[in-house]
Amino acid sequence: MAEQHDVVIAGGGPNGLLLACELALAGVRPVLLERLAEPSLEPKANGLVGRVIEALDYRGLYERFSGTPGPAPRTPFFQFGAMLLDLSTMDDHPLRTMMVPQARMEALLTERAQELGIEIRREHEVTDLVQDADGVTLTVRTPEGEQEIRTRYLVGADGGRSTIRKRCGIGFPGVTDDSFTAWLGSVAIEQPVAVADSGELEVPGIGRLYPASFRRTERGLFAYGMFQPGQYRVFIMEWHRDAAETGIAGLRAAAGRVLGTDIPMRALEGMEEPGHTTAGINSRQADRYREGRVLLVGDSAHVHSGMGGPGLNLGMQDALNLGWKLAAVVTGRCGEELLDSYERERFPVGERVIMHTRAQTALVSPGPNVTAVRALFEELLTEQNVTRRIVDLMAGADIRYDMGVEDPHPLVGRWLPDVSLRTEHGPTRVAELMRAARPLLLTLADAPELVAVAEGWVDVVPAKLAEDVEPTRQSEDAEPTALGASAGVRSAAGTGAGLGEVEVVLVRPDGYVAWAGDADTPGAAESLRRALATWFGKPMR
């Protein structure tokens, strides 16, 4: 008989690994199948950008990834379409960045998955599947030969060429832009071009170049980052290319054509010769994220340009959105209709990422008309409200899910900010309360009627009640609000925007607010009851 499992994940990249961890935290042990025998060393993502960095902090993973304790600092500078975003004077913007190669991410997430007891099977490739009303039967190629595995649910995290998506007959509409070739490689660049200890490059004929910045010319785009002294990740978009060139010679020649001058570079010792190329870019999105008992996350569901680095912010938040929902269905707490909310919430986010990455690709294209548009854009970006709109888009901070709440509080559907709190056990912050990946009820003022409503879900939704949680400070100069005061929470100095005036906040495991309100609002108790039932099933008691 075929093996039997609750959940199988096909694909062991960051999205599949994070999803496996989320399921395990929620009480479901998936089996993860990965086609490759060893982790790939092929250059891929250079790091993380956006809200996913805060989400990792909410799971206690930020310090593991960055080497420093949270919260993650805001980045003072970024780019949009190879144009500078100066964020140094914006104290409360949401954009964070973290330089960490994808291979390192996968190693760290694999380590975490193993700590949680997740079984990872390498050299296991799903080649076919058949599903029925009760589950999915997989045909898997293994080192020992073909194997049949049975699972209640299958998640495809197997990349842009997803076998899972294709076998389910899910369409992948979109466009292919073949007007350029992209080069990516890890190389050594030495002095005097490499400026000692700074990560900067002093390029003859051009001047000083800076890590994580972009240089656009009429021939293409040049960008780079430095992970450790002397070792650089180089990215090039070139509008014309000699198809015969490959490897380090091809990468160096492409950089020379784009910049109009030579940058001496060589292969890193102990690594394969760089020079990975991609002809053009696909911008595509699956026409649905779910087919019965099969779901898609990450590149299996959407592919797009890497401009602005949004890929893992999008894919890993797919995993965070789906994990707790799938676990709730598998364990019987919620019905399958909860899974419908995954596509409903995440599909529009994927659309927006495809939109802004295509816009950025257009903005780096050659030609005098594009140059004129860029000049206008650069004027607009001197306006702080315009920059904030762009930064919210890049960070994924403009997401507001429809939680089905009538006349919702401004917090509902949005990410719960990592404000500082004070409890009877001492100071804490939202991120530390979210580490268990469970729903959370924050009672920030005296609201016994609303607390009583939530008692039926106490086994599912742990509560930090009014006697346990209070604001640390209302502002930098104010004294802490008294316990139970109706003013609600304000952030501590340096933590950014607070929660405003609110008494009770119901938070989903993915960090988004399912309900918020005050006891004296007409219908508040019934509205909270509906929210609890919608997201966390029937009351347990």
NUVEXBA-784966 format. One line per field, with one value per residue (C-alpha): residue number from 1; residue in three letters; x, y, z. Coordinates in pm, 1 decimal, always signed. Example, Ala and Ser with C-alpha at 12.3 -4.5 7.8 and 13.67 -1.06 7.14 Angstrom:
// residues 2
resi [1_2]
resn [Ala_Ser]
c1 [+1230.0_+1367.0]
c2 [-450.0_-106.0]
c3 [+780.0_+714.0]
END
This chain:
// residues 541
resi [1_2_3_4_5_6_7_8_9_10_11_12_13_14_15_16_17_18_19_20_21_22_23_24_25_26_27_28_29_30_31_32_33_34_35_36_37_38_39_40_41_42_43_44_45_46_47_48_49_50_51_52_53_54_55_56_57_58_59_60_61_62_63_64_65_66_67_68_69_70_71_72_73_74_75_76_77_78_79_80_81_82_83_84_85_86_87_88_89_90_91_92_93_94_95_96_97_98_99_100_101_102_103_104_105_106_107_108_109_110_111_112_113_114_115_116_117_118_119_120_121_122_123_124_125_126_127_128_129_130_131_132_133_134_135_136_137_138_139_140_141_142_143_144_145_146_147_148_149_150_151_152_153_154_155_156_157_158_159_160_161_162_163_164_165_166_167_168_169_170_171_172_173_174_175_176_177_178_179_180_181_182_183_184_185_186_187_188_189_190_191_192_193_194_195_196_197_198_199_200_201_202_203_204_205_206_207_208_209_210_211_212_213_214_215_216_217_218_219_220_221_222_223_224_225_226_227_228_229_230_231_232_233_234_235_236_237_238_239_240_241_242_243_244_245_246_247_248_249_250_251_252_253_254_255_256_257_258_259_260_261_262_263_264_265_266_267_268_269_270_271_272_273_274_275_276_277_278_279_280_281_282_283_284_285_286_287_288_289_290_291_292_293_294_295_296_297_298_299_300_301_302_303_304_305_306_307_308_309_310_311_312_313_314_315_316_317_318_319_320_321_322_323_324_325_326_327_328_329_330_331_332_333_334_335_336_337_338_339_340_341_342_343_344_345_346_347_348_349_350_351_352_353_354_355_356_357_358_359_360_361_362_363_364_365_366_367_368_369_370_371_372_373_374_375_376_377_378_379_380_381_382_383_384_385_386_387_388_389_390_391_392_393_394_395_396_397_398_399_400_401_402_403_404_405_406_407_408_409_410_411_412_413_414_415_416_417_418_419_420_421_422_423_424_425_426_427_428_429_430_431_432_433_434_435_436_437_438_439_440_441_442_443_444_445_446_447_448_449_450_451_452_453_454_455_456_457_458_459_460_461_462_463_464_465_466_467_468_469_470_471_472_473_474_475_476_477_478_479_480_481_482_483_484_485_486_487_488_489_490_491_492_493_494_495_496_497_498_499_500_501_502_503_504_505_506_507_508_509_510_511_512_513_514_515_516_517_518_519_520_521_522_523_524_525_526_527_528_529_530_531_532_533_534_535_536_537_538_539_540_541]
resn [Met_Ala_Glu_Gln_His_Asp_Val_Val_Ile_Ala_Gly_Gly_Gly_Pro_Asn_Gly_Leu_Leu_Leu_Ala_Cys_Glu_Leu_Ala_Leu_Ala_Gly_Val_Arg_Pro_Val_Leu_Leu_Glu_Arg_Leu_Ala_Glu_Pro_Ser_Leu_Glu_Pro_Lys_Ala_Asn_Gly_Leu_Val_Gly_Arg_Val_Ile_Glu_Ala_Leu_Asp_Tyr_Arg_Gly_Leu_Tyr_Glu_Arg_Phe_Ser_Gly_Thr_Pro_Gly_Pro_Ala_Pro_Arg_Thr_Pro_Phe_Phe_Gln_Phe_Gly_Ala_Met_Leu_Leu_Asp_Leu_Ser_Thr_Met_Asp_Asp_His_Pro_Leu_Arg_Thr_Met_Met_Val_Pro_Gln_Ala_Arg_Met_Glu_Ala_Leu_Leu_Thr_Glu_Arg_Ala_Gln_Glu_Leu_Gly_Ile_Glu_Ile_Arg_Arg_Glu_His_Glu_Val_Thr_Asp_Leu_Val_Gln_Asp_Ala_Asp_Gly_Val_Thr_Leu_Thr_Val_Arg_Thr_Pro_Glu_Gly_Glu_Gln_Glu_Ile_Arg_Thr_Arg_Tyr_Leu_Val_Gly_Ala_Asp_Gly_Gly_Arg_Ser_Thr_Ile_Arg_Lys_Arg_Cys_Gly_Ile_Gly_Phe_Pro_Gly_Val_Thr_Asp_Asp_Ser_Phe_Thr_Ala_Trp_Leu_Gly_Ser_Val_Ala_Ile_Glu_Gln_Pro_Val_Ala_Val_Ala_Asp_Ser_Gly_Glu_Leu_Glu_Val_Pro_Gly_Ile_Gly_Arg_Leu_Tyr_Pro_Ala_Ser_Phe_Arg_Arg_Thr_Glu_Arg_Gly_Leu_Phe_Ala_Tyr_Gly_Met_Phe_Gln_Pro_Gly_Gln_Tyr_Arg_Val_Phe_Ile_Met_Glu_Trp_His_Arg_Asp_Ala_Ala_Glu_Thr_Gly_Ile_Ala_Gly_Leu_Arg_Ala_Ala_Ala_Gly_Arg_Val_Leu_Gly_Thr_Asp_Ile_Pro_Met_Arg_Ala_Leu_Glu_Gly_Met_Glu_Glu_Pro_Gly_His_Thr_Thr_Ala_Gly_Ile_Asn_Ser_Arg_Gln_Ala_Asp_Arg_Tyr_Arg_Glu_Gly_Arg_Val_Leu_Leu_Val_Gly_Asp_Ser_Ala_His_Val_His_Ser_Gly_Met_Gly_Gly_Pro_Gly_Leu_Asn_Leu_Gly_Met_Gln_Asp_Ala_Leu_Asn_Leu_Gly_Trp_Lys_Leu_Ala_Ala_Val_Val_Thr_Gly_Arg_Cys_Gly_Glu_Glu_Leu_Leu_Asp_Ser_Tyr_Glu_Arg_Glu_Arg_Phe_Pro_Val_Gly_Glu_Arg_Val_Ile_Met_His_Thr_Arg_Ala_Gln_Thr_Ala_Leu_Val_Ser_Pro_Gly_Pro_Asn_Val_Thr_Ala_Val_Arg_Ala_Leu_Phe_Glu_Glu_Leu_Leu_Thr_Glu_Gln_Asn_Val_Thr_Arg_Arg_Ile_Val_Asp_Leu_Met_Ala_Gly_Ala_Asp_Ile_Arg_Tyr_Asp_Met_Gly_Val_Glu_Asp_Pro_His_Pro_Leu_Val_Gly_Arg_Trp_Leu_Pro_Asp_Val_Ser_Leu_Arg_Thr_Glu_His_Gly_Pro_Thr_Arg_Val_Ala_Glu_Leu_Met_Arg_Ala_Ala_Arg_Pro_Leu_Leu_Leu_Thr_Leu_Ala_Asp_Ala_Pro_Glu_Leu_Val_Ala_Val_Ala_Glu_Gly_Trp_Val_Asp_Val_Val_Pro_Ala_Lys_Leu_Ala_Glu_Asp_Val_Glu_Pro_Thr_Arg_Gln_Ser_Glu_Asp_Ala_Glu_Pro_Thr_Ala_Leu_Gly_Ala_Ser_Ala_Gly_Val_Arg_Ser_Ala_Ala_Gly_Thr_Gly_Ala_Gly_Leu_Gly_Glu_Val_Glu_Val_Val_Leu_Val_Arg_Pro_Asp_Gly_Tyr_Val_Ala_Trp_Ala_Gly_Asp_Ala_Asp_Thr_Pro_Gly_Ala_Ala_Glu_Ser_Leu_Arg_Arg_Ala_Leu_Ala_Thr_Trp_Phe_Gly_Lys_Pro_Met_Arg]
c1 [+0.0_+107.5_+247.4_-15.3_+46.1_-159.8_+44.3_+319.2_+516.1_+689.7_+991.6_+1258.5_+1337.1_+1270.3_+895.0_+849.3_+1074.4_+899.0_+559.7_+677.5_+786.5_+452.7_+260.6_+476.4_+425.6_+49.2_+60.8_+87.7_+404.9_+439.2_+677.7_+889.7_+1008.7_+1301.5_+1422.2_+1788.1_+2034.7_+2215.5_+2126.5_+2186.4_+2479.5_+2340.6_+2315.6_+1956.7_+1815.7_+2067.4_+1857.3_+1520.1_+1321.8_+1001.2_+751.9_+881.3_+1176.3_+936.9_+748.1_+1068.4_+1114.7_+758.9_+878.9_+1206.5_+1408.5_+1535.8_+1835.7_+1919.9_+1917.8_+2086.8_+2313.7_+2167.0_+1861.4_+1540.4_+1361.8_+1500.4_+1616.0_+1463.5_+1678.5_+1783.7_+1807.0_+1657.7_+1575.0_+1276.0_+1344.8_+1714.5_+1619.0_+1720.7_+1466.3_+1607.1_+1434.7_+1682.8_+1438.8_+1134.4_+1133.3_+832.2_+854.1_+806.1_+1095.5_+1358.9_+1632.5_+1862.1_+2158.8_+2168.8_+2224.8_+1944.5_+2169.3_+2224.9_+1850.2_+1778.3_+2043.2_+1896.9_+1537.6_+1644.1_+1804.5_+1482.5_+1269.7_+1484.3_+1450.8_+1074.0_+1097.4_+1010.5_+1114.8_+1300.3_+1357.5_+1611.2_+1627.5_+1249.7_+1073.0_+696.5_+641.5_+265.5_-42.1_-403.7_-649.3_-991.9_-1239.7_-1028.4_-671.1_-393.3_-187.9_+164.3_+407.7_+755.8_+1093.4_+1344.3_+1697.0_+1533.4_+1293.5_+936.8_+726.0_+359.6_+267.4_-81.1_-154.5_-463.5_-320.8_-37.6_+137.0_+339.3_+643.8_+840.3_+918.6_+819.5_+826.7_+608.1_+519.9_+241.8_+78.2_+105.1_-33.5_-332.8_-404.3_-372.9_-309.4_-10.5_-100.4_+124.9_+390.9_+752.7_+984.3_+1278.9_+1429.8_+1722.9_+1950.3_+2014.3_+2353.8_+2414.8_+2737.9_+2946.5_+3296.4_+3609.4_+3692.3_+4019.9_+4183.4_+4221.7_+3874.1_+3743.9_+3758.0_+3897.6_+3644.8_+3361.3_+3199.1_+3226.5_+3385.7_+3600.8_+3549.3_+3778.6_+3584.6_+3271.5_+3368.8_+3230.1_+2964.1_+2781.5_+2646.0_+2273.8_+2256.8_+2186.1_+2363.0_+2146.9_+2295.2_+2153.9_+2308.8_+2172.0_+2181.0_+2460.4_+2414.9_+2606.4_+2623.5_+2902.5_+2848.4_+3203.6_+3519.1_+3635.6_+3334.8_+3062.4_+2733.3_+2705.0_+2377.7_+2359.1_+2069.9_+2194.8_+1990.8_+2229.6_+2457.0_+2703.8_+2541.9_+2880.0_+3005.3_+2965.5_+3118.8_+3338.3_+3459.5_+3101.6_+3001.3_+3300.0_+3243.0_+2874.6_+2968.8_+3214.4_+2956.1_+2693.8_+2928.8_+3159.2_+3466.6_+3625.9_+3585.0_+3851.8_+3687.0_+3770.0_+3599.9_+3595.1_+3815.5_+3633.4_+3319.0_+3193.6_+3270.0_+2997.0_+2802.1_+2446.0_+2229.5_+1858.8_+1718.3_+1438.2_+1191.7_+847.7_+573.5_+309.0_+52.8_-138.2_-504.8_-589.9_-388.0_-598.5_-728.1_-918.5_-664.9_-365.6_-236.6_+45.1_+288.9_+579.6_+711.4_+474.6_+198.6_+374.3_+697.2_+818.7_+1123.9_+1359.9_+1359.6_+1332.3_+1383.8_+1017.5_+1021.5_+1074.4_+869.9_+582.2_+647.9_+731.0_+421.9_+222.3_+358.8_+277.5_-77.2_-141.5_+34.5_-197.3_-508.6_-408.6_-320.2_-660.8_-833.9_-613.3_-669.8_-1044.5_-1076.7_-1203.4_-1381.2_-1224.1_-1382.7_-1101.9_-861.4_-1057.6_-936.5_-576.4_-624.8_-868.7_-606.9_-283.9_-382.6_-423.6_-86.8_+77.9_-87.4_+56.3_+408.1_+390.9_+261.7_+537.1_+821.6_+709.0_+688.8_+1044.3_+1169.2_+1014.8_+1187.0_+1534.4_+1477.9_+1686.6_+1580.1_+1533.0_+1161.4_+1233.3_+1505.1_+1246.5_+1001.8_+1277.6_+1353.9_+988.8_+978.6_+1287.7_+1115.4_+809.1_+1023.5_+1135.1_+779.3_+765.6_+405.5_+501.0_+805.0_+594.8_+343.4_+624.6_+790.3_+463.1_+426.4_+783.5_+756.4_+415.5_+287.1_-7.9_-176.0_-517.4_-708.6_-1088.7_-1172.7_-1547.9_-1598.6_-1868.5_-1742.5_-1396.7_-1152.4_-855.7_-631.6_-848.7_-692.6_-354.7_-27.0_-9.5_+280.1_+557.9_+476.2_+635.9_+416.5_+445.7_+303.9_+300.2_+601.9_+793.3_+836.1_+783.9_+683.3_+433.8_+699.4_+777.9_+409.8_+376.8_+664.5_+435.3_+258.9_-82.2_-372.8_-358.0_-614.6_-469.1_-685.8_-540.6_-809.3_-1082.4_-1329.6_-1476.0_-1766.5_-1529.5_-1299.5_-1601.0_-1683.9_-1337.3_-1343.3_-1497.9_-1183.5_-930.0_-771.3_-704.9_-661.7_-438.1_-519.1_-300.8_-568.1_-598.0_-434.2_-136.9_-77.2_-58.8_+121.4_+479.3_+457.6_+214.0_+486.0_+849.0_+765.6_+450.3_+431.8_+303.5_-74.4_-235.0_-346.3_-694.1_-700.1_-923.6_-661.4_-523.2_-169.6_+87.6_+429.0_+733.8_+995.9_+1165.5_+920.1_+727.3_+353.4_+135.1_-205.6_-415.5_-717.0_-841.7_-932.2_-919.7_-721.7_-759.3_-447.6_-417.1_-103.1_+30.4_+41.0_-264.3_-547.4_-872.1_-1074.9_-1024.6_-1264.9_-1404.5_-1660.5_-1892.1_-1928.6_-2278.6_-2262.2_-1894.5_-1939.7_-2128.4_-1883.3_-1590.2_-1772.4_-1819.9_-1452.5_-1341.5_-1569.8_-1465.8_-1094.9_-1066.1_-1373.0_-1646.8_-1589.7_-1417.5_-1609.3]
c2 [+0.0_+359.0_+564.8_+781.8_+1144.9_+1447.4_+1698.5_+1658.3_+1962.0_+1933.0_+2164.3_+2239.3_+2604.0_+2883.6_+2883.7_+2509.0_+2497.7_+2788.6_+2634.1_+2307.3_+2493.9_+2675.2_+2348.6_+2186.3_+2479.9_+2434.5_+2063.2_+1904.9_+1721.4_+1740.0_+1541.2_+1758.9_+1615.1_+1781.1_+1684.4_+1778.6_+1555.5_+1855.8_+2223.4_+2425.3_+2668.7_+2845.1_+3222.2_+3312.7_+3562.3_+3795.2_+3868.6_+3966.5_+4285.5_+4396.4_+4269.6_+3911.9_+4027.9_+4135.8_+3809.4_+3613.8_+3815.1_+3716.4_+3353.7_+3410.8_+3359.4_+3710.8_+3674.4_+3338.1_+3495.0_+3826.5_+3742.1_+4031.1_+4046.4_+4210.2_+4422.5_+4467.9_+4821.9_+5024.6_+5074.8_+5437.9_+5398.8_+5177.5_+5195.5_+5177.3_+5119.0_+5198.4_+5536.4_+5629.9_+5622.9_+5837.7_+5714.0_+5861.1_+6126.5_+5894.9_+5751.6_+5524.1_+5376.1_+4995.9_+4895.9_+4661.7_+4472.4_+4184.2_+4066.3_+3686.4_+3452.7_+3209.3_+2909.2_+3037.5_+3094.3_+2737.5_+2602.2_+2797.2_+2698.5_+2335.4_+2354.3_+2492.8_+2230.8_+1952.2_+2100.4_+2072.5_+1708.4_+1756.4_+1479.9_+1609.8_+1359.1_+1459.6_+1306.7_+1267.5_+1421.5_+1420.7_+1318.0_+1268.5_+1294.5_+1186.5_+1332.0_+1225.4_+1346.6_+1218.6_+1297.1_+1291.4_+995.1_+1091.0_+913.9_+993.7_+923.9_+820.0_+671.8_+332.7_+365.0_+484.2_+513.3_+584.9_+822.8_+911.0_+1245.7_+1431.4_+1759.8_+1845.5_+2182.6_+2267.8_+2476.3_+2343.0_+2664.9_+2843.9_+2525.3_+2353.6_+1993.1_+2013.3_+2310.0_+2146.8_+1810.7_+1987.8_+2165.8_+2507.5_+2778.7_+3012.1_+3316.8_+3618.3_+3768.9_+3701.7_+3998.9_+3878.1_+4221.0_+4162.8_+3903.5_+3890.9_+3787.1_+3681.7_+3562.4_+3556.5_+3689.3_+3827.9_+4194.7_+4320.5_+4654.2_+4921.4_+4883.4_+4734.2_+5003.4_+4840.4_+4749.4_+4954.4_+4734.1_+5023.9_+5009.8_+5283.1_+5223.1_+5400.2_+5640.6_+5620.1_+5692.3_+5547.8_+5273.2_+5160.4_+4819.7_+4759.9_+5056.6_+5039.0_+5197.9_+5239.7_+5312.7_+5298.0_+4951.8_+4797.3_+4788.8_+4704.7_+4627.6_+4439.7_+4352.2_+4237.3_+3951.0_+3947.5_+4144.2_+4076.1_+3860.6_+4022.6_+3918.5_+4093.9_+4141.3_+4273.1_+4334.6_+4376.2_+4476.5_+4308.8_+4009.1_+3789.4_+3446.9_+3271.5_+3422.6_+3226.3_+3199.6_+3460.2_+3594.1_+3649.7_+3817.2_+4050.4_+4134.6_+4210.7_+4445.3_+4619.4_+4669.2_+4804.1_+5039.5_+5126.8_+5030.6_+4714.0_+4584.9_+4323.5_+4016.4_+3651.9_+3336.6_+3268.2_+2988.8_+2666.4_+2773.5_+2694.4_+2951.2_+3219.5_+3362.5_+3229.3_+3386.2_+3415.5_+3520.9_+3763.2_+3733.8_+3583.2_+3769.5_+3506.0_+3410.2_+3085.9_+3134.2_+2972.8_+2884.2_+2582.3_+2280.5_+2061.2_+1925.3_+2075.5_+2426.5_+2637.6_+2872.1_+3088.4_+3064.2_+2775.7_+3036.0_+3342.8_+3447.8_+3798.9_+4019.1_+4040.2_+4422.5_+4547.2_+4201.1_+4118.0_+3745.9_+3593.1_+3863.9_+3743.0_+3369.2_+3335.6_+3534.8_+3292.1_+3021.3_+3218.7_+3280.4_+2918.6_+2727.2_+2793.4_+2764.9_+2426.5_+2302.9_+2413.7_+2214.5_+1905.8_+1892.4_+1936.5_+2271.8_+2442.2_+2340.6_+2340.2_+2675.9_+2835.0_+2733.8_+2946.4_+3255.7_+3171.7_+3248.5_+3530.1_+3710.1_+3624.4_+3642.4_+4024.2_+4059.2_+3857.0_+4079.3_+4390.7_+4248.4_+4159.3_+4509.6_+4698.0_+4472.8_+4518.3_+4893.7_+4894.3_+4690.2_+4948.6_+5228.2_+5083.9_+5020.2_+5212.4_+5512.4_+5888.3_+5857.0_+5632.0_+5873.1_+6153.5_+5947.1_+5874.2_+6245.6_+6311.9_+6018.8_+6144.9_+6481.9_+6307.6_+6104.1_+6422.5_+6438.1_+6237.1_+6123.2_+5978.7_+5805.0_+5660.9_+5521.6_+5352.3_+5222.7_+5074.1_+4898.1_+4764.5_+4643.3_+4484.5_+4719.9_+4829.1_+4490.8_+4501.8_+4176.3_+4174.8_+4008.9_+4021.8_+4266.4_+4528.0_+4883.6_+4757.5_+4932.3_+5079.9_+4799.2_+4519.3_+4338.3_+4500.2_+4379.3_+4417.1_+4656.6_+4539.7_+4779.7_+4756.2_+4636.6_+4592.1_+4287.2_+4165.3_+3956.6_+4257.7_+4445.4_+4265.4_+4339.6_+4198.1_+3991.4_+3799.1_+3722.8_+3579.2_+3330.4_+3029.8_+3092.4_+3085.7_+3329.9_+3593.7_+3804.4_+4127.7_+4305.1_+4649.8_+4796.4_+4673.5_+4487.6_+4190.8_+4146.7_+4085.8_+3865.9_+3651.7_+3605.8_+3466.3_+3215.9_+2951.6_+2958.3_+2978.0_+2644.0_+2779.3_+3152.0_+3226.8_+3558.9_+3834.5_+4000.7_+4348.0_+4241.3_+4110.4_+4368.6_+4744.6_+5007.8_+5090.5_+5456.9_+5674.8_+5894.5_+5971.4_+6223.9_+6079.3_+5854.1_+5499.1_+5476.0_+5328.5_+4965.0_+4943.3_+5300.6_+5340.2_+5533.3_+5206.6_+5125.1_+5368.5_+5261.7_+5299.0_+5547.3_+5425.1_+5143.5_+5329.3_+5366.0_+5244.2_+5080.6_+5391.5_+5383.6_+5026.0_+4793.8_+4445.1_+4312.4_+3962.3_+3860.7_+3571.0_+3352.3_+3523.1_+3857.7_+4018.3_+4164.1_+3968.2_+4196.6_+4507.2_+4721.1_+4849.2_+4698.5_+4999.6_+4979.7_+4850.1_+4487.6_+4448.3_+4120.5_+3952.8_+4087.8_+3943.0_+3609.6_+3591.5_+3670.2_+3397.2_+3143.1_+3249.5_+3208.4_+2956.4_+2733.0_+2654.8_+2730.0_+2445.3_+2497.7]
c3 [+0.0_-63.5_+222.7_+389.6_+493.2_+587.4_+384.7_+126.9_+5.8_-330.6_-335.4_-76.6_-145.7_+106.3_+40.0_+84.4_+390.8_+562.5_+490.5_+643.6_+957.5_+979.5_+955.6_+1222.5_+1459.3_+1409.6_+1492.6_+1145.4_+1038.1_+659.8_+442.2_+214.7_-119.0_-296.7_-644.6_-591.9_-409.9_-258.8_-210.7_-524.4_-529.0_-835.7_-771.9_-692.6_-443.1_-277.8_+28.6_+162.8_+116.3_+284.7_+537.8_+531.7_+745.2_+1019.8_+974.3_+1036.2_+1355.8_+1455.1_+1433.5_+1615.7_+1296.2_+1234.6_+1463.9_+1308.9_+961.4_+1041.5_+1334.5_+1536.5_+1765.2_+1644.6_+1571.8_+1222.5_+1143.2_+862.5_+556.0_+494.2_+115.6_-152.3_-521.5_-750.8_-1118.6_-1054.6_-904.1_-551.4_-271.0_+8.7_+324.4_+571.3_+693.6_+719.6_+1070.4_+1037.9_+688.3_+660.2_+432.6_+571.0_+388.3_+477.1_+271.7_+285.9_-11.3_-89.0_-26.9_+328.1_+376.1_+270.9_+508.4_+801.7_+723.0_+680.8_+1024.1_+1170.8_+993.5_+1134.6_+1484.2_+1438.3_+1334.0_+967.5_+730.2_+422.6_+144.1_-119.0_-465.5_-450.9_-750.7_-803.1_-1162.9_-1167.0_-949.2_-940.5_-693.8_-576.2_-315.8_-25.4_-124.8_-382.1_-503.1_-607.9_-833.8_-702.0_-863.6_-594.8_-590.1_-522.2_-811.7_-858.0_-544.1_-474.5_-191.4_-74.1_+93.5_+205.2_+69.2_-167.3_-188.6_-497.6_-408.4_-704.0_-888.2_-1204.6_-1415.8_-1155.9_-1235.9_-978.8_-1152.5_-1494.3_-1379.2_-1227.3_-1555.0_-1392.6_-1650.7_-1626.5_-1836.0_-1872.8_-2095.9_-2185.4_-2232.3_-2440.7_-2508.5_-2273.7_-2122.6_-1748.6_-1610.0_-1249.6_-1091.2_-774.0_-840.3_-677.1_-742.7_-603.5_-524.2_-650.6_-809.5_-485.6_-215.8_+99.5_+371.4_+222.1_-40.9_-285.9_-630.8_-786.1_-1160.3_-1409.9_-1627.6_-1408.7_-1049.7_-728.4_-734.3_-419.9_-311.4_-370.4_-610.8_-983.2_-1277.0_-1589.5_-1929.7_-2281.3_-2308.8_-1991.9_-1613.0_-1367.4_-996.9_-731.5_-363.7_-132.2_+112.5_+249.0_+164.9_-187.7_-281.0_-488.5_-644.2_-982.7_-1171.5_-1527.9_-1766.4_-2120.9_-2423.3_-2669.1_-2618.0_-2800.0_-2758.0_-2773.1_-2446.7_-2125.8_-1778.3_-1614.7_-1950.3_-2063.0_-1736.6_-1745.6_-2110.5_-2045.7_-1759.5_-1989.8_-2263.1_-2022.6_-1833.2_-2120.7_-1918.6_-1784.1_-1428.5_-1353.3_-1198.3_-1153.8_-1034.6_-660.4_-538.9_-470.4_-658.0_-1003.5_-1269.7_-1261.2_-1547.9_-1513.1_-1782.8_-1843.2_-2178.4_-2098.5_-1812.9_-1766.2_-1583.7_-1522.4_-1261.1_-1212.2_-1298.7_-964.1_-655.4_-558.9_-745.3_-500.7_-254.1_-433.9_-358.6_-501.3_-326.3_-440.0_-795.3_-867.3_-847.2_-990.4_-1163.0_-1235.4_-1274.8_-978.7_-990.1_-632.4_-484.6_-407.3_-490.1_-146.2_+25.3_-190.9_-181.6_+186.2_+280.7_+65.8_+295.3_+611.1_+487.4_+390.5_+668.1_+962.0_+743.4_+601.8_+950.8_+1083.0_+808.5_+846.9_+1222.9_+1179.1_+1355.0_+1039.2_+722.8_+376.1_+294.4_+496.7_+219.6_-27.0_+158.4_+62.8_-306.4_-231.2_-22.6_-200.1_-568.0_-566.8_-391.5_-667.4_-926.8_-763.8_-752.7_-1121.4_-1193.5_-1014.9_-1133.3_-1494.4_-1433.9_-1297.6_-1592.9_-1824.6_-1632.5_-1690.4_-2061.6_-2318.7_-2518.8_-2479.9_-2403.9_-2106.2_-1993.9_-1997.0_-1792.9_-1543.1_-1509.4_-1427.8_-1185.1_-1003.4_-952.1_-809.3_-572.5_-399.5_-258.8_+61.7_+10.0_-330.5_-186.1_+96.5_-152.7_-345.7_-27.9_+97.7_-237.2_-232.4_+127.3_+82.5_+351.8_+137.2_+187.1_+351.2_+346.0_+346.1_+677.6_+618.2_+905.5_+860.0_+918.5_+1027.6_+1255.8_+1060.1_+1190.2_+1051.8_+757.2_+813.2_+960.0_+1338.2_+1406.5_+1633.6_+1914.6_+2257.0_+2543.0_+2915.9_+3088.2_+3444.7_+3343.7_+3220.1_+2892.0_+2563.7_+2206.9_+1959.1_+1779.1_+2095.6_+2155.9_+1803.0_+1824.2_+1877.9_+1543.3_+1710.9_+1702.3_+1970.3_+2152.5_+2286.6_+2540.9_+2584.7_+2807.7_+3040.7_+2813.1_+3006.6_+2761.8_+2472.1_+2677.2_+2769.1_+2399.6_+2332.1_+2618.6_+2392.7_+2178.9_+2461.7_+2363.2_+2013.7_+2073.6_+2371.8_+2529.8_+2664.0_+2869.1_+3020.3_+3341.4_+3143.7_+2871.7_+2877.6_+2672.4_+2757.8_+2660.2_+2474.0_+2332.3_+2391.9_+2661.4_+2816.5_+3118.3_+3063.7_+3037.9_+3346.9_+3324.8_+3175.3_+3045.0_+2741.6_+2548.0_+2415.2_+2312.1_+2183.5_+2065.9_+2280.1_+2172.6_+1859.1_+1773.0_+1501.9_+1456.7_+1744.1_+1744.5_+1800.6_+2027.5_+2052.2_+2337.7_+2185.2_+1887.9_+1742.2_+1547.0_+1303.6_+1315.2_+1001.2_+1185.2_+1024.9_+1232.0_+1200.9_+1428.9_+1641.9_+1836.8_+2163.7_+2399.3_+2380.4_+2001.2_+1914.0_+1802.3_+1897.6_+2087.1_+1802.0_+1545.7_+1742.3_+1776.3_+1399.2_+1339.8_+1580.4_+1412.5_+1061.3_+1118.5_+1401.3_+1374.7_+1622.3_+1991.2_+2173.4_+2494.2]
END
